[in-house]
Amino acid sequence: MNNRLRELREQNGITQEDLAAQVKVSRQTIISLEKGKYNPSIGLAYSLAKVFHLTIEEIFIFEEGEE
Protein backbone atom coordinates (compact mmCIF):
# COMPACT_ATOMS: atom_id res chain seq x y z
CA MET A 1 0.00 0.00 0.00
CA ASN A 2 1.40 3.38 -0.97
CA ASN A 3 1.07 6.42 1.25
CA ARG A 4 1.76 10.15 1.41
CA LEU A 5 2.99 10.06 4.99
CA ARG A 6 6.51 11.37 4.42
CA GLU A 7 5.28 14.12 2.09
CA LEU A 8 2.65 15.26 4.59
CA ARG A 9 5.03 15.06 7.53
CA GLU A 10 7.65 17.17 5.75
CA GLN A 11 5.08 19.71 4.51
CA ASN A 12 3.96 20.20 8.10
CA GLY A 13 7.47 20.38 9.54
CA ILE A 14 6.98 17.33 11.75
CA THR A 15 9.89 15.01 12.54
CA GLN A 16 9.51 11.24 12.52
CA GLU A 17 10.10 11.31 16.28
CA ASP A 18 7.37 13.90 16.87
CA LEU A 19 4.87 12.07 14.68
CA ALA A 20 5.63 8.79 16.43
CA ALA A 21 5.02 10.43 19.81
CA GLN A 22 1.72 11.94 18.66
CA VAL A 23 0.33 8.58 17.54
CA LYS A 24 2.04 6.56 20.29
CA VAL A 25 4.27 4.31 18.17
CA SER A 26 8.03 4.01 17.74
CA ARG A 27 10.03 6.09 15.28
CA GLN A 28 10.91 2.80 13.59
CA THR A 29 7.20 2.23 12.89
CA ILE A 30 6.99 5.63 11.16
CA ILE A 31 10.10 4.80 9.13
CA SER A 32 8.60 1.44 8.07
CA LEU A 33 5.31 3.08 7.13
CA GLU A 34 7.04 5.75 5.03
CA LYS A 35 9.06 3.10 3.19
CA GLY A 36 5.92 1.04 2.51
CA LYS A 37 7.25 -1.93 4.47
CA TYR A 38 4.41 -1.91 6.98
CA ASN A 39 0.67 -1.45 6.65
CA PRO A 40 -0.93 0.27 9.64
CA SER A 41 -3.79 -1.05 11.68
CA ILE A 42 -7.06 0.80 11.16
CA GLY A 43 -6.56 2.48 14.54
CA LEU A 44 -3.10 3.75 13.63
CA ALA A 45 -4.28 4.89 10.19
CA TYR A 46 -7.10 6.82 11.87
CA SER A 47 -4.70 8.43 14.37
CA LEU A 48 -2.37 9.51 11.57
CA ALA A 49 -5.27 10.94 9.58
CA LYS A 50 -6.34 12.97 12.63
CA VAL A 51 -2.84 14.47 12.99
CA PHE A 52 -3.01 15.81 9.43
CA HIS A 53 -6.76 16.63 9.47
CA LEU A 54 -7.32 14.33 6.49
CA THR A 55 -9.20 11.14 5.78
CA ILE A 56 -7.44 7.79 5.78
CA GLU A 57 -7.96 7.61 2.02
CA GLU A 58 -6.14 10.90 1.53
CA ILE A 59 -3.02 9.44 3.16
CA PHE A 60 -3.06 5.75 2.26
CA ILE A 61 -3.54 4.67 -1.35
CA PHE A 62 -4.94 1.18 -1.75
CA GLU A 63 -4.74 -0.25 -5.25
CA GLU A 64 -7.17 -2.92 -6.41
CA GLY A 65 -5.61 -6.37 -6.28
CA GLU A 66 -3.38 -5.60 -3.28
CA GLU A 67 -3.64 -8.15 -0.54
MOPAC internal coordinates of N, CA, C and O (Angstrom, degrees):
PM7 1SCF
backbone

  N    0.0000 0     0.00 0     0.00 0    0    0    0
  C    1.4453 1     0.00 0     0.00 0    1    0    0
  C    1.5283 1   107.96 1     0.00 0    2    1    0
  O    1.2310 1   120.68 1   -50.89 1    3    2    1
  N    1.2992 1   116.30 1   129.11 1    3    2    1
  C    1.4590 1   121.51 1   177.53 1    5    3    2
  C    1.5263 1   109.26 1   -84.08 1    6    5    3
  O    1.2310 1   120.93 1   -20.65 1    7    6    5
  N    1.3304 1   115.82 1   159.35 1    7    6    5
  C    1.4541 1   119.22 1   177.24 1    9    7    6
  C    1.5259 1   110.57 1  -152.54 1   10    9    7
  O    1.2310 1   121.44 1   -15.05 1   11   10    9
  N    1.3161 1   114.85 1   164.95 1   11   10    9
  C    1.4627 1   122.74 1  -179.83 1   13   11   10
  C    1.5250 1   110.97 1  -107.18 1   14   13   11
  O    1.2310 1   120.35 1  -160.05 1   15   14   13
  N    1.3121 1   116.93 1    19.95 1   15   14   13
  C    1.4537 1   121.34 1  -171.74 1   17   15   14
  C    1.5252 1   112.80 1   -58.73 1   18   17   15
  O    1.2310 1   120.02 1   129.62 1   19   18   17
  N    1.3102 1   117.57 1   -50.38 1   19   18   17
  C    1.4644 1   120.36 1  -179.12 1   21   19   18
  C    1.5234 1   111.11 1   -61.04 1   22   21   19
  O    1.2310 1   120.76 1   133.54 1   23   22   21
  N    1.3215 1   116.15 1   -46.46 1   23   22   21
  C    1.4664 1   121.40 1   179.06 1   25   23   22
  C    1.5295 1   110.92 1   -56.49 1   26   25   23
  O    1.2310 1   120.46 1   131.92 1   27   26   25
  N    1.3198 1   116.72 1   -48.08 1   27   26   25
  C    1.4603 1   120.97 1  -178.49 1   29   27   26
  C    1.5241 1   111.60 1   -66.72 1   30   29   27
  O    1.2310 1   121.00 1   139.13 1   31   30   29
  N    1.3139 1   115.70 1   -40.87 1   31   30   29
  C    1.4636 1   120.49 1  -179.97 1   33   31   30
  C    1.5287 1   109.93 1   -61.76 1   34   33   31
  O    1.2310 1   120.58 1   133.26 1   35   34   33
  N    1.3254 1   116.50 1   -46.74 1   35   34   33
  C    1.4656 1   120.60 1  -179.11 1   37   35   34
  C    1.5280 1   111.63 1   -67.10 1   38   37   35
  O    1.2310 1   119.99 1   140.33 1   39   38   37
  N    1.3288 1   117.63 1   -39.67 1   39   38   37
  C    1.4674 1   120.99 1   178.29 1   41   39   38
  C    1.5240 1   111.61 1   -60.66 1   42   41   39
  O    1.2310 1   120.99 1   148.11 1   43   42   41
  N    1.3212 1   115.72 1   -31.89 1   43   42   41
  C    1.4611 1   121.13 1  -177.44 1   45   43   42
  C    1.5228 1   113.08 1   -96.08 1   46   45   43
  O    1.2310 1   120.27 1  -176.45 1   47   46   45
  N    1.3343 1   117.10 1     3.55 1   47   46   45
  C    1.4535 1   120.76 1   177.53 1   49   47   46
  C    1.5184 1   113.99 1    64.98 1   50   49   47
  O    1.2310 1   120.59 1  -144.77 1   51   50   49
  N    1.3276 1   116.48 1    35.23 1   51   50   49
  C    1.4595 1   121.72 1  -178.52 1   53   51   50
  C    1.5298 1   108.86 1  -106.27 1   54   53   51
  O    1.2310 1   119.98 1   -48.98 1   55   54   53
  N    1.3093 1   117.64 1   131.02 1   55   54   53
  C    1.4618 1   120.55 1   176.83 1   57   55   54
  C    1.5198 1   109.73 1   -78.93 1   58   57   55
  O    1.2310 1   120.91 1   -18.23 1   59   58   57
  N    1.3249 1   115.87 1   161.77 1   59   58   57
  C    1.4602 1   120.21 1   175.63 1   61   59   58
  C    1.5260 1   110.20 1   -58.49 1   62   61   59
  O    1.2310 1   120.73 1   138.61 1   63   62   61
  N    1.3224 1   116.21 1   -41.39 1   63   62   61
  C    1.4632 1   121.78 1   179.67 1   65   63   62
  C    1.5303 1   111.53 1   -61.03 1   66   65   63
  O    1.2310 1   120.60 1   134.72 1   67   66   65
  N    1.3307 1   116.45 1   -45.28 1   67   66   65
  C    1.4654 1   120.57 1  -179.98 1   69   67   66
  C    1.5194 1   111.72 1   -65.81 1   70   69   67
  O    1.2310 1   120.43 1   137.63 1   71   70   69
  N    1.3203 1   116.78 1   -42.37 1   71   70   69
  C    1.4602 1   120.15 1   179.01 1   73   71   70
  C    1.5244 1   110.10 1   -63.73 1   74   73   71
  O    1.2310 1   120.63 1   136.22 1   75   74   73
  N    1.3174 1   116.40 1   -43.78 1   75   74   73
  C    1.4644 1   120.58 1   178.60 1   77   75   74
  C    1.5207 1   110.67 1   -57.83 1   78   77   75
  O    1.2310 1   120.44 1   136.23 1   79   78   77
  N    1.3280 1   116.77 1   -43.77 1   79   78   77
  C    1.4669 1   120.69 1  -179.94 1   81   79   78
  C    1.5271 1   111.31 1   -64.40 1   82   81   79
  O    1.2310 1   120.45 1   140.81 1   83   82   81
  N    1.3248 1   116.74 1   -39.19 1   83   82   81
  C    1.4685 1   120.55 1  -178.73 1   85   83   82
  C    1.5269 1   112.32 1   -64.50 1   86   85   83
  O    1.2310 1   120.47 1   144.95 1   87   86   85
  N    1.3277 1   116.70 1   -35.05 1   87   86   85
  C    1.4733 1   119.75 1  -177.41 1   89   87   86
  C    1.5280 1   112.43 1  -105.36 1   90   89   87
  O    1.2310 1   121.01 1  -173.24 1   91   90   89
  N    1.3366 1   115.68 1     6.76 1   91   90   89
  C    1.4674 1   122.70 1   173.29 1   93   91   90
  C    1.5304 1   113.66 1    61.74 1   94   93   91
  O    1.2310 1   121.18 1  -131.89 1   95   94   93
  N    1.3367 1   115.35 1    48.11 1   95   94   93
  C    1.4649 1   121.91 1   172.38 1   97   95   94
  C    1.5272 1   107.97 1  -132.14 1   98   97   95
  O    1.2310 1   120.29 1    -4.75 1   99   98   97
  N    1.3115 1   117.06 1   175.25 1   99   98   97
  C    1.4600 1   120.54 1   178.45 1  101   99   98
  C    1.5348 1   110.37 1   -80.93 1  102  101   99
  O    1.2310 1   121.24 1   -20.70 1  103  102  101
  N    1.3171 1   115.23 1   159.30 1  103  102  101
  C    1.4668 1   120.41 1   175.11 1  105  103  102
  C    1.5262 1   109.35 1   -60.55 1  106  105  103
  O    1.2310 1   120.37 1   144.16 1  107  106  105
  N    1.3277 1   116.89 1   -35.84 1  107  106  105
  C    1.4585 1   121.14 1   179.02 1  109  107  106
  C    1.5385 1   111.23 1   -60.10 1  110  109  107
  O    1.2310 1   120.39 1   143.86 1  111  110  109
  N    1.3211 1   116.87 1   -36.14 1  111  110  109
  C    1.4701 1   120.40 1   177.14 1  113  111  110
  C    1.5207 1   110.31 1   -63.55 1  114  113  111
  O    1.2310 1   120.22 1   137.19 1  115  114  113
  N    1.3278 1   117.18 1   -42.81 1  115  114  113
  C    1.4711 1   120.78 1   178.27 1  117  115  114
  C    1.5232 1   110.12 1   -63.23 1  118  117  115
  O    1.2310 1   120.43 1   137.27 1  119  118  117
  N    1.3195 1   116.79 1   -42.73 1  119  118  117
  C    1.4675 1   120.93 1   178.01 1  121  119  118
  C    1.5286 1   109.91 1   -59.42 1  122  121  119
  O    1.2310 1   120.13 1   132.98 1  123  122  121
  N    1.3276 1   117.37 1   -47.02 1  123  122  121
  C    1.4675 1   121.67 1  -179.30 1  125  123  122
  C    1.5243 1   111.50 1   -63.18 1  126  125  123
  O    1.2310 1   120.53 1   140.27 1  127  126  125
  N    1.3218 1   116.60 1   -39.73 1  127  126  125
  C    1.4661 1   120.12 1   177.35 1  129  127  126
  C    1.5147 1   110.62 1   -63.02 1  130  129  127
  O    1.2310 1   120.33 1   132.82 1  131  130  129
  N    1.3329 1   116.98 1   -47.18 1  131  130  129
  C    1.4629 1   120.56 1  -178.08 1  133  131  130
  C    1.5212 1   112.21 1   -62.80 1  134  133  131
  O    1.2310 1   120.21 1   147.41 1  135  134  133
  N    1.3234 1   117.21 1   -32.59 1  135  134  133
  C    1.4651 1   120.90 1   179.40 1  137  135  134
  C    1.5261 1   112.63 1   -84.01 1  138  137  135
  O    1.2310 1   120.32 1   176.04 1  139  138  137
  N    1.3319 1   116.99 1    -3.96 1  139  138  137
  C    1.4614 1   120.84 1   179.89 1  141  139  138
  C    1.5122 1   113.45 1    75.78 1  142  141  139
  O    1.2310 1   119.99 1  -161.27 1  143  142  141
  N    1.3317 1   117.63 1    18.73 1  143  142  141
  C    1.4608 1   121.28 1  -179.19 1  145  143  142
  C    1.5201 1   112.68 1   -91.71 1  146  145  143
  O    1.2310 1   120.52 1   175.73 1  147  146  145
  N    1.3248 1   116.61 1    -4.27 1  147  146  145
  C    1.4551 1   121.43 1  -174.84 1  149  147  146
  C    1.5141 1   108.68 1  -146.07 1  150  149  147
  O    1.2310 1   120.25 1   -47.52 1  151  150  149
  N    1.3139 1   117.13 1   132.48 1  151  150  149
  C    1.4556 1   121.62 1   174.66 1  153  151  150
  C    1.5242 1   107.96 1   -99.97 1  154  153  151
  O    1.2310 1   120.11 1   -49.13 1  155  154  153
  N    1.3200 1   117.40 1   130.87 1  155  154  153
  C    1.4613 1   120.12 1  -175.91 1  157  155  154
  C    1.5253 1   112.37 1   -74.57 1  158  157  155
  O    1.2310 1   121.46 1   -23.46 1  159  158  157
  N    1.3197 1   114.81 1   156.54 1  159  158  157
  C    1.4554 1   119.71 1   169.91 1  161  159  158
  C    1.5314 1   107.02 1   -68.08 1  162  161  159
  O    1.2310 1   120.59 1   -14.80 1  163  162  161
  N    1.3125 1   116.49 1   165.20 1  163  162  161
  C    1.4614 1   119.50 1   179.16 1  165  163  162
  C    1.5264 1   110.35 1   -63.33 1  166  165  163
  O    1.2310 1   120.36 1   144.80 1  167  166  165
  N    1.3198 1   116.91 1   -35.20 1  167  166  165
  C    1.4622 1   120.54 1   178.35 1  169  167  166
  C    1.5138 1   112.18 1   -64.57 1  170  169  167
  O    1.2310 1   120.41 1   136.23 1  171  170  169
  N    1.3276 1   116.83 1   -43.77 1  171  170  169
  C    1.4599 1   120.86 1   178.95 1  173  171  170
  C    1.5276 1   110.20 1   -67.56 1  174  173  171
  O    1.2310 1   120.05 1   137.55 1  175  174  173
  N    1.3147 1   117.51 1   -42.45 1  175  174  173
  C    1.4661 1   120.87 1   178.34 1  177  175  174
  C    1.5298 1   110.19 1   -59.20 1  178  177  175
  O    1.2310 1   120.42 1   138.50 1  179  178  177
  N    1.3169 1   116.81 1   -41.50 1  179  178  177
  C    1.4620 1   121.69 1   178.70 1  181  179  178
  C    1.5347 1   110.69 1   -64.29 1  182  181  179
  O    1.2310 1   120.52 1   135.57 1  183  182  181
  N    1.3312 1   116.61 1   -44.43 1  183  182  181
  C    1.4670 1   120.75 1   179.08 1  185  183  182
  C    1.5252 1   111.37 1   -61.23 1  186  185  183
  O    1.2310 1   120.46 1   137.61 1  187  186  185
  N    1.3226 1   116.73 1   -42.39 1  187  186  185
  C    1.4641 1   120.62 1   178.42 1  189  187  186
  C    1.5273 1   110.79 1   -64.74 1  190  189  187
  O    1.2310 1   120.56 1   138.43 1  191  190  189
  N    1.3129 1   116.53 1   -41.57 1  191  190  189
  C    1.4688 1   120.54 1   178.64 1  193  191  190
  C    1.5289 1   110.67 1   -61.13 1  194  193  191
  O    1.2310 1   120.30 1   140.21 1  195  194  193
  N    1.3284 1   117.03 1   -39.79 1  195  194  193
  C    1.4668 1   120.94 1   178.95 1  197  195  194
  C    1.5272 1   111.34 1   -63.43 1  198  197  195
  O    1.2310 1   120.01 1   140.54 1  199  198  197
  N    1.3270 1   117.58 1   -39.46 1  199  198  197
  C    1.4651 1   121.09 1   179.73 1  201  199  198
  C    1.5265 1   110.28 1   -57.53 1  202  201  199
  O    1.2310 1   120.68 1   138.25 1  203  202  201
  N    1.3336 1   116.31 1   -41.75 1  203  202  201
  C    1.4630 1   120.81 1  -175.65 1  205  203  202
  C    1.5366 1   113.26 1   -96.23 1  206  205  203
  O    1.2310 1   120.09 1  -177.06 1  207  206  205
  N    1.3291 1   117.43 1     2.94 1  207  206  205
  C    1.4637 1   122.50 1  -179.75 1  209  207  206
  C    1.5312 1   111.23 1    56.81 1  210  209  207
  O    1.2310 1   121.33 1  -136.92 1  211  210  209
  N    1.3316 1   115.06 1    43.08 1  211  210  209
  C    1.4619 1   122.24 1   179.38 1  213  211  210
  C    1.5201 1   109.02 1  -128.35 1  214  213  211
  O    1.2310 1   120.94 1    -7.50 1  215  214  213
  N    1.3237 1   115.82 1   172.50 1  215  214  213
  C    1.4588 1   119.68 1   172.23 1  217  215  214
  C    1.5284 1   108.78 1   -86.99 1  218  217  215
  O    1.2310 1   120.83 1   -17.97 1  219  218  217
  N    1.3062 1   116.03 1   162.03 1  219  218  217
  C    1.4636 1   120.68 1   177.42 1  221  219  218
  C    1.5244 1   110.00 1   -56.75 1  222  221  219
  O    1.2310 1   120.70 1   138.79 1  223  222  221
  N    1.3248 1   116.28 1   -41.21 1  223  222  221
  C    1.4664 1   121.26 1  -177.92 1  225  223  222
  C    1.5200 1   113.21 1   -65.81 1  226  225  223
  O    1.2310 1   120.23 1   157.25 1  227  226  225
  N    1.3244 1   117.17 1   -22.75 1  227  226  225
  C    1.4628 1   120.49 1   178.43 1  229  227  226
  C    1.5302 1   111.72 1   -80.24 1  230  229  227
  O    1.2310 1   120.42 1   166.20 1  231  230  229
  N    1.3152 1   116.81 1   -13.80 1  231  230  229
  C    1.4665 1   121.32 1   179.17 1  233  231  230
  C    1.5239 1   111.56 1  -105.87 1  234  233  231
  O    1.2310 1   120.90 1   133.91 1  235  234  233
  N    1.3221 1   115.89 1   -46.09 1  235  234  233
  C    1.4674 1   121.06 1  -175.64 1  237  235  234
  C    1.5141 1   109.94 1  -105.81 1  238  237  235
  O    1.2310 1   120.96 1   -51.89 1  239  238  237
  N    1.3373 1   115.77 1   128.11 1  239  238  237
  C    1.4560 1   122.14 1  -176.78 1  241  239  238
  C    1.5142 1   109.22 1  -108.19 1  242  241  239
  O    1.2310 1   121.36 1   -70.92 1  243  242  241
  N    1.3336 1   115.00 1   109.08 1  243  242  241
  C    1.4610 1   120.94 1   179.39 1  245  243  242
  C    1.5139 1   108.58 1   -97.80 1  246  245  243
  O    1.2310 1   121.10 1   -54.32 1  247  246  245
  N    1.3187 1   115.51 1   125.68 1  247  246  245
  C    1.4690 1   120.63 1   179.85 1  249  247  246
  C    1.5231 1   108.76 1   -99.93 1  250  249  247
  O    1.2310 1   120.49 1   -40.43 1  251  250  249
  N    1.3066 1   116.66 1   139.57 1  251  250  249
  C    1.4628 1   120.65 1   177.83 1  253  251  250
  C    1.5184 1   110.10 1   -54.75 1  254  253  251
  O    1.2310 1   120.67 1   -40.28 1  255  254  253
  N    1.3172 1   116.32 1   139.72 1  255  254  253
  C    1.4599 1   120.67 1   179.90 1  257  255  254
  C    1.5165 1   113.42 1    93.21 1  258  257  255
  O    1.2310 1   119.55 1   168.98 1  259  258  257
  N    1.3305 1   118.47 1   -11.02 1  259  258  257
  C    1.4636 1   121.06 1   176.63 1  261  259  258
  C    1.5147 1   108.72 1   -75.69 1  262  261  259
  O    1.2310 1   121.12 1   -40.24 1  263  262  261
  N    1.2752 1   115.46 1   139.76 1  263  262  261
  C    1.4676 1   120.35 1   179.14 1  265  263  262
  C    1.4898 1   109.86 1  -108.32 1  266  265  263
  O    1.2310 1   120.10 1   180.00 1  267  266  265

